Amino acid sequence: MRKNAIQILTAALLLGSCSLFLEKPDTTGTVDQEAVFSTAKNAKAALMSCYRNSLRHGWPGAMGIGHSTLGAISGEVGRGASWHGSYHISQQGLSVNGTDGSDAGADNFAQNWAVIRECYLVRENVQAVADLSDAEKQVMAAEATALVAYRYMGMFYRYGGVPIVRKSFAATDDLSAGRAPLSELVPFITGLCDEAAEVLPVKWDKANTGRMTKGAALAIKARVLQFAARPLFNSATPYLDNGEHNDLICFGNADRERWKDAIDANEAVLAWAVDAGVELINTGGAGAGKPNPNAFDDYARATSVPANQEIILGYKFNDTGGQDPLVNFINCSRYVTYNRFDTDCSGILTNHLEQYLDAEGNEIDWPKVGDSAPRAGADWAAKVAIIEPRALADIKFGGHDAANNPGDYNWQNIGWNRGGYAADKNKASVFPNPISVEKGCGERTKFFYHAGGRTWFEPPLFRLAETYLNLAEAYNEYGNPDRALENLNKVHNRAGLPAVTERDPEKLRAMIQREFAVELFQESHRYFDVKHWKRADIADGICGGPMRMLQFSIKNDDSVVWPYAAKWVEYWWDSVVYTSYWSDAMFLEPFPQLEINKGTLTQNPGYDAKGGNV
């Protein structure tokens, strides 16, 4: 019986992927591979499979944590339920043996090589497709090249040096490649980006949004060079001594010019953006340096509306079933009913809430652990009323309407899903301790502005806001505060906040890092950013240390009805709900012990073979 394109593609991928790095690939699928690259339709399907598998890296469904998000181990949201990988990491640290679907750490190391081989197969075989033009073949090969670079980018800031693979392995190839030092890995990845950028289009038509562009290749390069310049790698000494293998985890010198490389790469992204019509969404018209009066809508659109004009590259995803991990662990509305407990235990941590300013750009006076008494409920409503617009787009605060889906019952969280009055009344007697459930101040609404019943979203992999923040950081570290402030305020002003004027480099660094934390909340950045900044407080409330959530005592008043839920709060306070584990070994991910046992790869320092952190 004649196989259809999907059957052929599936067979080729199953037969052509390796389950673990350094295993011999199965080449028995040669006939099917030839069939895949015999027609344009099948070849394009193979390329689209590469997109789906490559670009999901680090998001639910394509990382080592089978449940929850990276935000659950980087001080954004709670650790999750007891069966979540994030819960185990928060309690025990990263493991060489993995947990919750991982082969080690918070990534899935082996998956990277299967995906990279899949992309190389397209790159190497697309020239054989008879019914594609030469131009189409070149572009598709460039897309596959950029996808390889994307996956290597992710491994670079997760592991440090990794093996350099330049083609799909055959059974006769030497599979003993060891880890490449950073000095070789960075030019390899940026070289792939340059190669792809030379061929990829400046932009695609609407029907092809989500495909690699010149700008996307440049953005991959820019992020690689940004991480190369940050203190974890850009150092004379590594975070832990790795003996003769220190070149796998640091450059061996602190070179200020790496920040200049990052500047040039990010400026190239901005130059491309002008030609491509990609721009920061700021419709307020208030002028440079002035707060944007449309901050809420503009930020919410930039993070939620698929293929908006701020997106450099997004992960095209549409699953209406509501059971895909990408939906199940991020969408907190009642439109998703599958396994709600997975998100119910991931409330917003006070550790993250404190990053937001008020709408005038001032600090907010939140309760502190150790206060002598809880605060009155009216003060909670007053705090939500003054918080900056991004917080209202990111969070549906307990007892309040979800600001980005107003009037929609399915986006409201009446009583925080805590079980109603009977379960919550008279909890002021618990002060200063936590109430048992980990709901925090509310749940996440980011990515779902005006979404209504749309359960899916398209993760923004590169937004122009990141480019501006990269430049703010790089210019500050390179000694140019004027340009640092210019780029920082592009994002800060768009958020409705007055311009930052601080010029002291250390104070400005703290402000820029805070802007990263707020602007890129839940976009899978924080877990890597704080490690590569080598934050001094990383073990004191970011990846490790006390994790705090606001606690609420609810009035026993059945006459209070929606939409006046804010009046339900009688008292509120802050409390440590758990303490997260941290070891300096965790600055980088561990390699699976199964790979280390093969004798080719060197483990990152601080991990023992039994699975623990030294």
C-alpha positions, 0 to 999 in steps of 0.5 A: 500500500502506498505510504502517505507523506506523514507516514513516510516522514514519521518512519524517517524520523523514527529510524533516523534519530538517535536515542542518546548522543554517541550511540550509532544512528540507525540507518535502516530507514534509507528508503524512507529518507529517500522518499521524504526528499523525493517531493517538495511536499514531503521535504517541507513537512520534514523541515516543519518537523524540525521547527516543531522539535527545535524551537520548543527547547526549554518550554513545557513538553521539551525540557527535562522537567516533565511538569511545570516551567523553568520559572518554578526553579528561578524564583518566579512561581511556586515549585509545583506539585510533589510529582513535578520535576521542579519540585524535586529540583527545588528540594534536592538540586539538579541530578545526573540521573534526572527526574520527571522525564529528564535524563539529567538536570532541567534539560534533556541532553539526549533530545538535543542530538536527535533534533540536531540530526533531524535538522542536518538531514534536511540541510544535507538532502534538500538539494535532491528534491526535484520539484524545488527551485534552487532558491527554495533549496538554499533557503530551506537549507539555511533554515535548517542551519539556523535551527541547528544554531538555535539548539546549540545556543540553548546547550551553550548556556545550559552546559558550557562546552559541548561536542561540535557536530557538523553533519548527521552521523552515519554508522561508519563515522567516528562517534567519539567527539568530546566536548569543545572548549568555549573558545571553539564552540562560540565561533562555531555557533555564530558561524552557523548564524552568519551562514544562515543570515546570508541566505534567509529572507529579511521577512516572510509573507503572512502565510509563512510567519514563524519561519527563520528570517535573517533577523532570527539568525542574527538574534540567535547570534546576539544571544550567544554573544551576550551570554559569552560576555556575562561573568559566568563564562567571561572570567579568568577563573571558573565558578568551580575548579574543573582542573584541566577542563576549565576551558569547557566552563569559562574562557580563562580570561575576563575580556571587556571586548566580549561586550563590544561583540555583543553590542555589535550583534544586537545592533545588527538585529536592530538594523534588520528590524528597520528593514523588516518592519519589526518594532517595539509596540508603543502606541502612546505617542508620548515621545522619547523618555516619557511614559507610554499611556497605553502601556498595558495594552501595548505590553500585553499585545507584545507578549500575547498576540501571535505574530505581532510586530515586536516578534522576531521569532515565535514558536507556532503552536495551536493545540485546542485540546488543552492537554498539551504541556505547553497549555496545561502548565501555563494557561491558568483559566477555567478553559483548561480543565485538564489536571488543574492541580499542576498550575494550582501549586504554581502561584506567583512568588513574592520574590518575583512580585517585589520586582514590579514598581508602582505606576509612577516608578516607585517601590511598593511597600509590601509586607515583610516576613517578620512583621509584627502583625498582618495587614488589613485587607483594604491595603491589599486592594490599594496595592493592586490599584497602584502596581505598574501595568505589566503586573496587571497583564502578567498576573490575575491577582487574588480577589480581582478581575483578570485585567487582560480578560475583563468580564470573563468568568473563566479568567477570574479566580474567585477566592483563588480557588481556595475552596470558598469561605468555609475553608479560608475563614478565620485564617488570621490566626495562622499568622505569621505562618503560611496557609497550606496551599501554595497559591501566592498572590495570584496566577499567571495571565501572561500570553493570554491578553484578550484570549477568551477561550483560546487555550493555546499561545505562541511562545515568543522566542525572541522579542525586540524588547530583549534586544534593547535590554541586551544592549542596555546591559552590554553598553553599561558593562562597556562603559557607555551609560548614555547608550545603556539608558537610551536602550533601557528606557525604550522598554521602561517607558513603553511599560508606562514608567518614567525614564531611568536616569541612574548613571552609576554602573553598579546601580544601573546594572541592578536596574537593568537586571530588574527590567529583564526580570519583569519584562521577560517574566515566564519567557524562559529567560530568568533561569539562565540570566541569573546564573550567567550574571553570577548573582550574589543573591542567587542562593537567597531567594532566586534559584535557592533559599527562602521562597515566599508567598503572600497569605490571605485571610478571607472574610466570613461574609456570604453577602459579598459577591463578585465582582467585589471579591477584593473585599473578601480579604480581611488580613494579608501577610508574607511568609516563607512557604519553602526553602529551595536547594542551591549548590554552586554546581548548579550554575551549569546543568549536569550531563547524564551519568549514562553519557559520562560512563561512556568515557568520552564526555567530561562532567561539569564540576560539582556533580557526583556519579550517584546523582547528588551535588558535591 
